[in-house]
Amino acid sequence: MANRPRKRARSKQKKPLTEAGEIITGTLRIHPRGFGFVTPEDPVTQPKDVFIPKNYINGGVDGDKVELEINPDSDLEKGPDGKILSILDRGRTHMAGIIIELGPPTFAHVPILGTDKPVQIKVGKKEKVKIGDRYIFKVVEWGDQKKATVCTISHKIGHIDDPSCDVKAAIEEYDLHGPFTKEVIEEAKAFGTKVTRSQVEGRLDLTKTTTFTIDPETAKDFDDALSISKDKKGNFFLGVHIADAAFYVKPGGALDKEAQRRSNSTYFPGTCIPMLPEDLSNNLCSLRKGVVRLTVSVLMEFDKEGTLKKADIKRSYIKSKKRFTYGEAKEVLDGKKKSPHAKALGEMVELCLLLKQKRSERGSIDFALPELIIHVNDKGEPTGTRVEEYDITHQLVEEFMLKANEMVAKELDDRGKNLLFRIHEEPTSENMEEFFANARTLGFTLPAKPSKEDLQYLFDQAKNTPFSQQLAIGFIRTLKMAYYSPRNVGHYGLSLEHYCHFTSPIRRYSDLVTQHLLFDDEDTSASLDKIAQKCSEQERLSSRAESAVKTLKKLRLLRHWNEENPDRNFPGYITKIKPFGFVFEIRELFIEGFIHVANLEEDYFQYNPKSETLQGERTGKRYGVGDQIFVYPLAIDLIYLESEWALYLPPKKKKK
């Protein structure tokens, strides 16, 4: 169940970020918990998003252009907060929703408005609706805090029980872009299906170099390939070869305009809403085995300690020798499978470990989170899950991509060019203190004021414990969101002064822009602020859409399991203790649940804030963070994406 947002605690030291009561305009984004953030229209005068508490949204809806007043007493460390004064322009005329109550009056749940604001639907005489129907509604009256929003029916998507509609509903709900226009498709098709001789003229020929890709099993767009060699002195020569999407996507063209509108690809279980048409994303820009492809190569030399000696960036062309999946590459490294590329993979592991050590020494936090893969059939029905561990094959690809991104950022900065930096600000001290307190509750020892080295030691300690994932997720939640900006303030998580995105131009517009900046003479600095803002906004929107569909698929699977075996229970681990209950995680599905104290054993449980435990007065039973419990679902709500749980208690043994 979703937790309500905590009230924002104020620091004792308050300092205005801007002039007292400054009024600005920007775009509102609503968090599922009801509060929001406004991205300022002018990021030069106000570079940070403004937090809007739930009670100061004042009728604003996700995507609205709003006028707001910044609180002059905003907490300097947390960032600015404010209140919405007026809605200048509604961001949408239509919204996706689900019928929850038949009338008259009829009501619907519209996810972008949150759970606290049902919408009244005017149903025509000939329209037949039923609970669970998913529709696109046209807004008639927006209403306010007292008056309901009123809509009419535009068109039906399907029913909540039909999983084939999940992605279609998400596209409508989050205002994503579906099929490409005819103009965009024709521009992509005009390049043909093969790289021509004229297109490789003036490029570095790397077709004789052994390059290969390492990607997930389901990947279709291979935008990065690797090569490596090692000399007698122990020096490494690493090549990171990235699809040259900028060659095909020309600034101002139909492809470029569409890629900028989409800003990124959006990935759902079993399908993808691509940034570029398949003629490019799955063909000409995909570094497939055995075919010539245009690339941008970052060629780096490292000594035997992993110190970078020199780097060069060239437009090139390659012919990949092998398409590895992560699993297959791991089998080769483990000696379970033979491959002519075993030596190269081994050398990549060597260099990867050296780079990881360098990263650790400069204070970058390294933790490996597994990923839950949800399998779906052609009807969109979830059929099962698989946990993909973040093993050494994932780590080596990540390390090499990070290094290539860093090298490109430095290169552009050294040239004096404006670029899109990937920014990650330092977390607030309040959030860090809360994380450290939770870690201590789990039994980990930390000094009073932990350093980054202490943090890394904590994650190293936790790797072989049941708390590894819990700590990693807890730490991620303390961090601020990364974003794009032409103004460089560094990357906290990576402990880097210069960092940008370059290695995924098929699926991120920021990377495509970076490629153009490397090789085009045209000055794009005037538009970088708007591009940065658009890419940051769309990234968050896509993330919300992906998360919503994944949660829905998980709940569908949970419901299916429950129907198959109503007596099935699930192991979970308590992640947070509250005075009125505890939060737990079911690792089989990577979902959270909550159990109220009233639903525990027949006892009165008291909360101990020092030990962060709940203890029964009569039985002495204690519940603490990290404890394993067994639970079963009482109710599964696909409309509100919620689940209700009960504690499973083994039947008491009868006395003989």
C-alpha positions as CSV (number, residue, x, y, z in Angstrom):
1,M,0.0,0.0,0.0
2,A,1.3,3.5,-0.7
3,N,2.6,5.5,2.2
4,R,1.4,9.0,2.7
5,P,4.1,11.6,2.2
6,R,5.7,12.9,5.4
7,K,5.4,16.6,6.1
8,R,8.5,18.4,5.0
9,A,10.5,19.1,8.1
10,R,12.1,22.6,8.1
11,S,15.7,23.1,8.8
12,K,16.5,25.5,11.6
13,Q,18.6,27.6,9.2
14,K,16.4,29.2,6.6
15,K,17.7,31.2,3.7
16,P,15.7,32.6,0.8
17,L,16.6,31.1,-2.6
18,T,15.1,33.9,-4.5
19,E,13.6,37.3,-3.9
20,A,10.8,37.3,-1.3
21,G,7.5,36.0,-2.9
22,E,8.9,35.8,-6.4
23,I,6.3,34.7,-8.9
24,I,7.3,32.4,-11.7
25,T,5.7,30.2,-14.3
26,G,6.3,26.6,-15.1
27,T,4.9,23.1,-15.8
28,L,3.3,21.1,-13.0
29,R,4.0,17.4,-12.5
30,I,1.8,15.6,-9.9
31,H,3.3,12.8,-7.8
32,P,1.0,9.8,-7.3
33,R,0.9,10.7,-3.6
34,G,-0.8,14.0,-4.3
35,F,2.0,16.6,-4.0
36,G,3.8,18.1,-7.1
37,F,6.8,19.7,-8.6
38,V,6.9,22.6,-11.0
39,T,9.6,22.8,-13.6
40,P,10.3,26.5,-14.1
41,E,9.8,27.9,-17.6
42,D,13.0,29.9,-17.3
43,P,15.7,27.5,-15.9
44,V,18.3,30.2,-16.0
45,T,16.7,32.4,-13.3
46,Q,15.3,29.4,-11.4
47,P,17.3,26.2,-12.2
48,K,15.6,23.9,-9.6
49,D,12.2,22.4,-9.7
50,V,9.8,23.9,-7.1
51,F,8.1,21.5,-4.6
52,I,4.3,22.1,-4.2
53,P,2.7,20.6,-1.1
54,K,-0.6,18.8,-1.7
55,N,-2.6,21.6,0.0
56,Y,-1.1,24.2,-2.3
57,I,-1.8,22.5,-5.6
58,N,-5.0,24.6,-5.9
59,G,-6.7,22.5,-8.6
60,G,-3.6,22.0,-10.7
61,V,-3.4,18.9,-12.9
62,D,-0.4,17.0,-14.3
63,G,1.0,18.9,-17.3
64,D,-0.6,22.3,-16.5
65,K,1.2,25.5,-17.1
66,V,0.9,27.4,-13.8
67,E,1.8,30.6,-12.1
68,L,3.3,30.1,-8.6
69,E,4.7,32.0,-5.7
70,I,8.0,30.7,-4.2
71,N,8.2,30.6,-0.5
72,P,10.9,33.1,0.6
73,D,11.7,30.9,3.6
74,S,12.4,27.8,1.5
75,D,14.9,25.4,3.0
76,L,18.2,26.1,1.2
77,E,19.3,22.5,1.4
78,K,16.1,20.9,0.3
79,G,15.3,23.4,-2.5
80,P,12.5,25.8,-3.2
81,D,8.9,25.2,-2.4
82,G,5.8,27.3,-3.2
83,K,2.1,27.4,-3.9
84,I,0.2,27.6,-7.1
85,L,-1.6,30.9,-7.7
86,S,-3.4,30.2,-11.0
87,I,-3.7,27.8,-13.9
88,L,-2.4,29.6,-17.0
89,D,-3.0,26.8,-19.5
90,R,-4.4,23.3,-19.0
91,G,-1.9,20.7,-20.2
92,R,-4.6,18.4,-21.5
93,T,-8.2,18.3,-22.7
94,H,-8.6,14.5,-22.2
95,M,-7.7,12.1,-19.4
96,A,-7.7,8.3,-19.0
97,G,-9.8,6.8,-16.3
98,I,-11.7,3.8,-15.0
99,I,-15.4,3.6,-14.0
100,I,-15.7,3.0,-10.2
101,E,-19.4,3.8,-9.5
102,L,-22.5,3.6,-11.7
103,G,-25.0,6.5,-11.5
104,P,-26.6,8.6,-11.7
105,P,-24.2,10.2,-11.0
106,T,-21.4,8.0,-12.5
107,F,-17.9,8.4,-11.2
108,A,-14.4,7.3,-12.4
109,H,-11.0,7.1,-11.0
110,V,-8.5,9.1,-13.0
111,P,-4.9,8.1,-12.0
112,I,-3.3,11.4,-12.8
113,L,-5.6,13.2,-10.4
114,G,-4.9,10.8,-7.6
115,T,-7.1,8.6,-5.4
116,D,-8.7,11.5,-3.5
117,K,-10.5,13.1,-6.4
118,P,-13.1,10.9,-8.2
119,V,-14.4,12.4,-11.5
120,Q,-18.0,12.7,-12.4
121,I,-18.9,11.3,-15.8
122,K,-21.8,12.5,-17.9
123,V,-23.0,9.3,-19.6
124,G,-25.1,9.6,-22.7
125,K,-28.4,7.7,-23.0
126,K,-27.0,5.2,-25.6
127,E,-23.7,4.7,-23.7
128,K,-23.5,1.5,-21.7
129,V,-20.8,1.5,-19.0
130,K,-19.9,-0.9,-16.3
131,I,-17.5,-0.8,-13.4
132,G,-13.9,-1.5,-14.5
133,D,-14.4,0.0,-18.0
134,R,-11.3,2.0,-19.1
135,Y,-12.1,5.2,-21.1
136,I,-10.6,8.3,-22.4
137,F,-12.7,11.2,-21.0
138,K,-13.1,14.7,-22.4
139,V,-13.0,17.4,-19.7
140,V,-16.1,19.6,-19.5
141,E,-15.4,21.3,-16.2
142,W,-12.1,21.1,-14.3
143,G,-13.8,22.0,-11.0
144,D,-11.7,22.9,-7.9
145,Q,-11.1,21.7,-4.3
146,K,-14.9,21.9,-3.6
147,K,-16.4,21.1,-7.0
148,A,-15.9,17.9,-8.9
149,T,-14.2,17.6,-12.3
150,V,-16.8,16.7,-14.9
151,C,-16.1,14.8,-18.1
152,T,-17.9,13.1,-21.0
153,I,-16.8,9.9,-22.6
154,S,-14.5,10.2,-25.6
155,H,-13.8,6.6,-26.4
156,K,-13.4,3.2,-24.7
157,I,-10.0,1.5,-24.3
158,G,-11.2,-1.8,-22.8
159,H,-11.8,-3.3,-19.4
160,I,-9.5,-3.4,-16.4
161,D,-9.7,-7.2,-16.6
162,D,-8.2,-7.2,-20.1
163,P,-4.4,-7.1,-19.9
164,S,-4.0,-6.5,-23.6
165,C,-5.1,-2.9,-23.0
166,D,-2.5,-2.1,-20.3
167,V,0.1,-0.5,-22.5
168,K,-2.5,1.3,-24.7
169,A,-4.1,2.8,-21.5
170,A,-0.6,3.9,-20.3
171,I,0.1,5.6,-23.6
172,E,-3.1,7.6,-23.3
173,E,-2.9,8.2,-19.5
174,Y,0.6,9.5,-19.6
175,D,0.3,11.3,-22.9
176,L,3.0,9.2,-24.6
177,H,3.4,9.0,-28.3
178,G,2.2,5.8,-30.1
179,P,2.6,5.1,-33.8
180,F,5.0,7.3,-35.9
181,T,3.6,9.6,-38.5
182,K,3.9,8.7,-42.2
183,E,6.5,11.6,-42.7
184,V,8.7,10.2,-39.9
185,I,8.6,6.6,-41.2
186,E,9.3,7.7,-44.8
187,E,12.3,9.7,-43.7
188,A,13.7,6.7,-41.8
189,K,13.0,4.3,-44.8
190,A,14.8,6.7,-47.2
191,F,18.2,5.6,-45.8
192,G,17.5,2.0,-47.1
193,T,18.5,-1.1,-45.2
194,K,22.3,-1.2,-45.6
195,V,25.3,1.1,-45.0
196,T,26.7,2.3,-48.4
197,R,30.3,2.8,-49.4
198,S,29.9,6.6,-49.7
199,Q,28.6,6.7,-46.1
200,V,31.8,5.1,-44.7
201,E,34.2,7.5,-46.5
202,G,36.4,9.4,-44.1
203,R,35.6,7.2,-41.2
204,L,37.9,5.0,-39.2
205,D,37.6,1.4,-40.5
206,L,37.3,-1.0,-37.5
207,T,35.6,-3.9,-39.3
208,K,38.7,-6.0,-38.8
209,T,38.7,-5.3,-35.1
210,T,36.9,-7.9,-33.0
211,T,33.8,-6.2,-31.6
212,F,30.8,-7.7,-29.9
213,T,27.6,-6.6,-28.1
214,I,26.4,-7.7,-24.6
215,D,22.7,-7.1,-24.0
216,P,19.6,-8.5,-22.3
217,E,18.0,-11.6,-23.9
218,T,15.0,-9.6,-25.2
219,A,17.0,-6.7,-26.6
220,K,16.4,-5.7,-30.3
221,D,18.2,-2.3,-30.4
222,F,22.0,-2.9,-29.9
223,D,23.4,0.6,-29.5
224,D,26.8,-0.2,-28.0
225,A,29.6,-2.7,-28.9
226,L,32.9,-3.4,-27.2
227,S,36.4,-4.3,-28.2
228,I,39.5,-4.9,-26.1
229,S,43.2,-5.9,-26.3
230,K,46.1,-6.1,-23.9
231,D,49.8,-5.6,-24.7
232,K,52.8,-7.3,-23.1
233,K,53.2,-4.5,-20.5
234,G,49.7,-5.1,-19.2
235,N,48.1,-2.0,-20.8
236,F,44.5,-2.2,-21.9
237,F,43.1,-0.8,-25.2
238,L,39.3,-0.5,-24.8
239,G,36.9,0.5,-27.6
240,V,33.4,1.6,-26.8
241,H,31.5,1.8,-30.1
242,I,28.2,3.6,-30.2
243,A,25.6,3.6,-33.0
244,D,26.0,6.8,-35.0
245,A,22.3,7.8,-34.8
246,A,23.2,11.4,-35.4
247,F,24.2,10.6,-39.0
248,Y,20.6,9.6,-39.8
249,V,18.7,12.0,-37.5
250,K,19.5,15.5,-38.8
251,P,18.7,18.6,-36.7
252,G,15.4,20.1,-37.7
253,G,14.2,17.1,-39.8
254,A,11.0,15.1,-39.1
255,L,13.0,12.3,-37.3
256,D,14.7,14.9,-35.1
257,K,11.5,16.7,-34.2
258,E,9.8,13.4,-33.3
259,A,12.7,12.1,-31.3
260,Q,12.8,15.4,-29.4
261,R,9.0,15.1,-28.7
262,R,9.4,11.6,-27.4
263,S,12.8,12.3,-25.7
264,N,13.3,8.6,-24.9
265,S,12.1,5.1,-25.5
266,T,9.6,3.8,-22.9
267,Y,9.9,0.1,-21.9
268,F,7.0,-2.0,-20.8
269,P,6.9,-5.8,-20.1
270,G,7.0,-7.5,-23.5
271,T,7.0,-4.3,-25.6
272,C,8.6,-0.9,-26.2
273,I,7.5,2.5,-27.4
274,P,10.6,3.5,-29.3
275,M,12.1,7.0,-29.7
276,L,13.1,6.2,-33.3
277,P,11.2,4.1,-35.9
278,E,12.2,0.4,-36.2
279,D,13.9,1.0,-39.6
280,L,16.6,2.8,-37.5
281,S,16.2,1.5,-34.0
282,N,16.1,-2.2,-34.9
283,N,18.0,-2.0,-38.1
284,L,20.4,0.7,-39.4
285,C,21.3,1.9,-35.9
286,S,21.4,-1.5,-34.3
287,L,24.9,-3.0,-34.1
288,R,23.8,-6.4,-35.3
289,K,26.2,-9.3,-35.8
290,G,27.9,-9.6,-39.2
291,V,26.7,-6.3,-40.8
292,V,28.5,-3.0,-41.3
293,R,27.2,-0.2,-39.0
294,L,28.2,3.4,-38.6
295,T,29.5,4.2,-35.2
296,V,31.2,6.8,-32.9
297,S,34.1,5.1,-31.2
298,V,35.7,6.1,-27.9
299,L,39.1,4.6,-28.0
300,M,40.9,4.5,-24.6
301,E,44.2,3.2,-23.3
302,F,44.7,2.3,-19.6
303,D,47.8,1.1,-17.8
304,K,47.9,-2.1,-15.8
305,E,46.5,-0.2,-12.7
306,G,43.5,1.0,-14.7
307,T,44.7,4.6,-15.0
308,L,43.6,6.3,-18.2
309,K,46.6,7.2,-20.3
310,K,44.8,8.7,-23.4
311,A,41.5,8.7,-25.2
312,D,40.3,9.5,-28.7
313,I,36.8,9.9,-30.2
314,K,36.4,9.0,-33.8
315,R,33.6,8.5,-36.3
316,S,34.0,4.9,-37.4
317,Y,32.3,1.8,-38.8
318,I,32.4,-1.7,-37.4
319,K,31.1,-5.2,-38.1
320,S,30.1,-6.9,-34.9
321,K,31.4,-10.5,-34.5
322,K,29.0,-11.7,-31.9
323,R,25.8,-10.9,-30.1
324,F,26.1,-12.0,-26.5
325,T,23.3,-12.1,-24.0
326,Y,24.4,-11.3,-20.4
327,G,23.6,-14.9,-19.5
328,E,25.7,-16.4,-22.4
329,A,28.7,-14.1,-21.6
330,K,28.5,-15.2,-18.0
331,E,28.5,-18.9,-19.0
332,V,31.7,-18.3,-21.1
333,L,33.4,-16.5,-18.1
334,D,32.4,-19.4,-15.8
335,G,33.9,-21.9,-18.2
336,K,30.5,-23.5,-18.9
337,K,30.5,-22.6,-22.5
338,K,33.4,-22.3,-25.1
339,S,33.9,-19.2,-27.2
340,P,36.6,-17.6,-29.3
341,H,35.9,-14.4,-27.3
342,A,36.6,-15.9,-23.9
343,K,40.0,-14.2,-23.7
344,A,38.5,-10.8,-24.6
345,L,35.8,-11.3,-22.0
346,G,38.3,-12.2,-19.4
347,E,40.4,-9.0,-20.1
348,M,37.2,-7.0,-19.9
349,V,36.6,-8.4,-16.4
350,E,40.2,-7.5,-15.4
351,L,39.8,-3.9,-16.6
352,C,36.2,-3.6,-15.1
353,L,37.5,-4.6,-11.6
354,L,40.3,-2.0,-11.9
355,L,37.8,0.7,-12.9
356,K,35.5,-0.3,-10.1
357,Q,38.3,0.1,-7.7
358,K,39.1,3.5,-9.1
359,R,35.5,4.5,-8.8
360,S,35.4,3.4,-5.2
361,E,38.5,5.3,-4.3
362,R,37.1,8.6,-5.5
363,G,33.9,8.0,-3.4
364,S,31.4,6.6,-5.9
365,I,28.9,4.3,-4.3
366,D,28.6,0.9,-6.0
367,F,25.8,-1.5,-5.3
368,A,24.3,-4.1,-7.6
369,L,20.5,-4.4,-7.6
370,P,18.8,-7.3,-9.3
371,E,16.1,-6.7,-11.8
372,L,12.7,-8.4,-11.9
373,I,11.8,-9.4,-15.4
374,I,8.1,-9.9,-16.0
375,H,7.2,-12.3,-18.7
376,V,4.0,-11.7,-20.7
377,N,2.3,-13.6,-23.5
378,D,0.9,-12.1,-26.8
379,K,-2.3,-11.2,-24.9
380,G,-0.4,-9.1,-22.4
381,E,-1.1,-11.7,-19.6
382,P,1.8,-12.0,-17.1
383,T,3.0,-15.6,-17.1
384,G,5.8,-15.5,-14.6
385,T,8.9,-13.6,-13.4
386,R,12.6,-14.0,-13.5
387,V,15.2,-12.2,-11.3
388,E,18.2,-11.1,-13.3
389,E,21.2,-10.6,-11.0
390,Y,23.5,-7.7,-11.7
391,D,26.5,-9.9,-12.2
392,I,30.0,-9.1,-13.6
393,T,28.8,-9.0,-17.2
394,H,26.3,-6.2,-16.4
395,Q,29.0,-4.5,-14.3
396,L,31.6,-4.5,-17.1
397,V,29.2,-3.0,-19.6
398,E,28.2,-0.3,-17.1
399,E,31.8,0.6,-16.2
400,F,32.8,1.0,-19.8
401,M,29.7,3.0,-20.7
402,L,30.3,5.3,-17.6
403,K,33.9,5.8,-18.8
404,A,32.9,6.6,-22.3
405,N,30.3,9.1,-21.1
406,E,32.9,10.8,-18.9
407,M,35.4,11.0,-21.7
408,V,32.9,12.6,-24.1
409,A,31.8,15.2,-21.4
410,K,35.4,16.1,-20.8
411,E,36.2,16.4,-24.5
412,L,33.3,18.7,-25.2
413,D,34.0,20.8,-22.1
414,D,37.7,21.1,-23.1
415,R,36.6,22.3,-26.5
416,G,34.6,25.0,-24.8
417,K,31.4,23.7,-26.2
418,N,28.1,23.9,-24.3
419,L,26.6,20.5,-23.6
420,L,23.9,18.6,-21.8
421,F,25.4,17.5,-18.5
422,R,23.9,14.7,-16.5
423,I,23.5,16.3,-13.1
424,H,23.1,14.6,-9.7
425,E,23.0,16.8,-6.7
426,E,24.0,15.8,-3.2
427,P,21.2,14.4,-1.0
428,T,20.0,16.4,2.0
429,S,21.6,15.7,5.4
430,E,18.1,14.9,6.8
431,N,17.5,12.2,4.3
432,M,21.0,10.7,4.8
433,E,20.6,10.7,8.6
434,E,17.3,8.8,8.2
435,F,19.0,6.2,6.0
436,F,21.9,5.8,8.5
437,A,19.4,5.3,11.3
438,N,17.6,2.5,9.3
439,A,21.0,0.9,8.6
440,R,21.9,0.9,12.3
441,T,18.5,-0.6,13.1
442,L,19.4,-3.5,10.8
443,G,22.5,-4.1,12.9
444,F,25.1,-2.4,10.8
445,T,27.7,-0.3,12.6
446,L,28.4,3.2,11.3
447,P,30.3,6.2,12.8
448,A,28.4,9.2,13.9
449,K,29.1,11.1,10.7
450,P,29.7,8.5,8.0
451,S,31.8,9.3,5.0
452,K,31.4,7.9,1.4
453,E,34.0,5.3,2.3
454,D,31.9,4.2,5.2
455,L,28.9,4.0,2.9
456,Q,30.7,1.8,0.5
457,Y,31.9,-0.4,3.4
458,L,28.3,-0.7,4.5
459,F,27.1,-1.9,1.1
460,D,30.1,-4.3,0.9
461,Q,29.1,-5.7,4.3
462,A,25.5,-6.1,3.3
463,K,26.2,-7.9,0.0
464,N,25.8,-11.4,1.5
465,T,23.0,-10.6,3.9
466,P,19.2,-10.5,3.4
467,F,19.3,-6.7,3.7
468,S,21.4,-6.0,0.6
469,Q,18.5,-5.0,-1.6
470,Q,16.6,-3.2,1.2
471,L,19.6,-1.0,2.0
472,A,20.3,-0.2,-1.7
473,I,16.7,0.8,-2.3
474,G,16.6,2.8,0.9
475,F,19.7,4.6,-0.2
476,I,18.4,5.3,-3.7
477,R,15.3,6.9,-2.1
478,T,17.4,9.3,-0.2
479,L,19.0,10.6,-3.4
480,K,17.7,13.5,-5.5
481,M,16.6,12.8,-9.0
482,A,19.2,13.1,-11.7
483,Y,18.4,15.5,-14.5
484,Y,19.9,17.3,-17.6
485,S,21.3,20.8,-17.6
486,P,23.7,22.9,-19.6
487,R,25.1,24.1,-16.2
488,N,27.5,21.7,-14.7
489,V,27.3,21.0,-10.9
490,G,28.7,17.5,-11.1
491,H,27.4,14.0,-10.4
492,Y,27.2,13.1,-6.8
493,G,26.5,9.4,-7.2
494,L,29.4,8.8,-9.5
495,S,31.7,11.4,-7.8
496,L,32.5,12.9,-11.2
497,E,33.0,16.6,-12.1
498,H,32.2,16.0,-15.8
499,Y,29.5,13.6,-16.9
500,C,27.0,13.4,-19.8
501,H,24.9,10.8,-21.6
502,F,26.3,9.6,-24.9
503,T,26.1,5.8,-25.1
504,S,22.3,5.3,-25.9
505,P,21.4,7.6,-28.9
506,I,18.8,5.1,-30.1
507,R,16.7,5.5,-27.0
508,R,17.7,8.8,-25.4
509,Y,17.5,12.2,-27.2
510,S,20.1,13.7,-24.8
511,D,22.7,11.2,-26.2
512,L,21.7,12.1,-29.8
513,V,22.2,15.8,-29.0
514,T,25.7,14.9,-27.6
515,Q,26.6,13.1,-30.8
516,H,25.7,16.2,-32.8
517,L,27.7,18.4,-30.5
518,L,30.7,16.3,-31.1
519,F,30.7,16.6,-34.8
520,D,28.5,19.4,-35.9
521,D,29.7,23.0,-36.1
522,E,26.2,24.4,-35.6
523,D,25.8,26.2,-32.3
524,T,22.8,24.7,-30.4
525,S,23.6,26.4,-27.1
526,A,20.5,28.6,-27.3
527,S,18.2,25.6,-27.3
528,L,20.0,23.4,-24.8
529,D,18.0,24.7,-21.8
530,K,14.7,23.7,-23.4
531,I,16.1,20.4,-24.6
532,A,17.4,19.6,-21.1
533,Q,14.0,20.5,-19.5
534,K,12.1,18.4,-22.0
535,C,14.4,15.4,-21.6
536,S,14.2,15.6,-17.8
537,E,10.4,15.9,-17.8
538,Q,9.8,13.1,-20.3
539,E,12.2,10.8,-18.5
540,R,10.2,11.1,-15.3
541,L,6.9,10.7,-17.2
542,S,8.1,7.5,-18.9
543,S,9.4,6.2,-15.6
544,R,5.9,6.7,-14.0
545,A,4.2,5.0,-16.9
546,E,6.7,2.0,-16.8
547,S,6.2,1.7,-13.0
548,A,2.4,1.8,-13.3
549,V,2.2,-0.9,-15.9
550,K,4.8,-3.1,-14.1
551,T,2.8,-2.8,-10.9
552,L,-0.4,-3.7,-12.7
553,K,1.2,-6.8,-14.3
554,K,2.6,-7.9,-10.9
555,L,-0.9,-7.5,-9.3
556,R,-2.4,-9.5,-12.2
557,L,0.1,-12.3,-11.6
558,L,-0.5,-12.2,-7.9
559,R,-4.3,-12.5,-8.5
560,H,-3.7,-15.4,-10.9
561,W,-1.6,-17.2,-8.3
562,N,-4.2,-16.6,-5.6
563,E,-7.0,-18.0,-7.8
564,E,-4.8,-21.1,-8.5
565,N,-4.0,-21.6,-4.9
566,P,-6.0,-19.5,-2.3
567,D,-4.0,-21.0,0.5
568,R,-0.6,-19.8,-0.8
569,N,1.4,-17.5,1.4
570,F,4.5,-15.5,0.5
571,P,7.7,-14.8,2.5
572,G,8.3,-11.1,3.1
573,Y,10.8,-8.9,5.0
574,I,9.9,-6.0,7.2
575,T,11.4,-2.8,5.8
576,K,9.9,-0.2,8.1
577,I,8.3,-0.1,11.5
578,K,5.6,2.5,12.3
579,P,3.6,3.1,15.5
580,F,0.5,1.7,13.8
581,G,2.0,-1.2,11.8
582,F,4.8,-2.2,9.5
583,V,5.8,-2.1,5.8
584,F,7.2,-5.2,4.2
585,E,8.5,-6.3,0.9
586,I,7.7,-9.5,-1.0
587,R,10.9,-10.2,-3.0
588,E,9.2,-12.7,-5.2
589,L,7.4,-9.8,-6.9
590,F,9.4,-6.8,-5.6
591,I,6.2,-5.2,-4.2
592,E,5.5,-3.6,-0.9
593,G,2.6,-4.2,1.5
594,F,1.5,-2.9,4.9
595,I,-0.1,-4.7,7.9
596,H,-1.8,-2.7,10.6
597,V,-1.2,-3.6,14.3
598,A,-4.9,-4.4,14.5
599,N,-4.4,-7.3,12.1
600,L,-1.5,-8.9,14.0
601,E,-1.9,-11.7,16.6
602,E,-4.5,-11.3,19.3
603,D,-2.5,-9.0,21.4
604,Y,-1.8,-5.3,22.0
605,F,1.3,-4.2,20.3
606,Q,3.3,-1.2,21.5
607,Y,5.8,0.8,19.4
608,N,9.3,1.2,20.8
609,P,10.9,4.2,18.9
610,K,14.4,3.5,20.2
611,S,14.6,-0.1,18.9
612,E,12.1,0.6,16.2
613,T,10.1,-2.5,17.1
614,L,6.5,-3.5,17.8
615,Q,6.1,-5.7,20.9
616,G,3.0,-7.6,22.1
617,E,2.1,-6.9,25.8
618,R,0.8,-10.4,26.5
619,T,2.8,-12.7,24.2
620,G,6.1,-10.7,24.1
621,K,6.2,-11.2,20.3
622,R,8.4,-8.6,18.6
623,Y,8.5,-7.4,15.1
624,G,11.6,-5.4,13.9
625,V,13.1,-4.2,10.6
626,G,14.7,-7.1,8.7
627,D,12.5,-9.8,10.2
628,Q,11.1,-12.4,7.9
629,I,7.3,-12.9,7.9
630,F,4.8,-14.8,5.9
631,V,1.7,-13.1,4.4
632,Y,-1.2,-13.8,2.1
633,P,-3.3,-11.4,0.0
634,L,-6.7,-10.4,1.3
635,A,-7.7,-8.2,-1.6
636,I,-6.1,-7.1,-4.9
637,D,-7.3,-3.9,-6.5
638,L,-6.3,-3.5,-10.1
639,I,-8.0,-0.1,-10.4
640,Y,-6.1,1.6,-7.6
641,L,-3.0,-0.6,-8.0
642,E,-3.2,-1.6,-4.4
643,S,-3.1,-4.9,-2.4
644,E,-4.3,-5.7,1.1
645,W,-2.4,-8.3,3.1
646,A,-2.8,-10.4,6.3
647,L,-0.1,-12.1,8.4
648,Y,0.0,-15.8,7.9
649,L,0.3,-17.7,11.2
650,P,0.9,-21.4,11.1
651,P,-1.9,-23.4,12.8
652,K,-1.1,-24.1,16.4
653,K,-0.2,-27.7,17.2
654,K,-2.9,-29.5,19.2
655,K,-1.8,-30.7,22.6
656,K,-1.7,-34.4,23.0
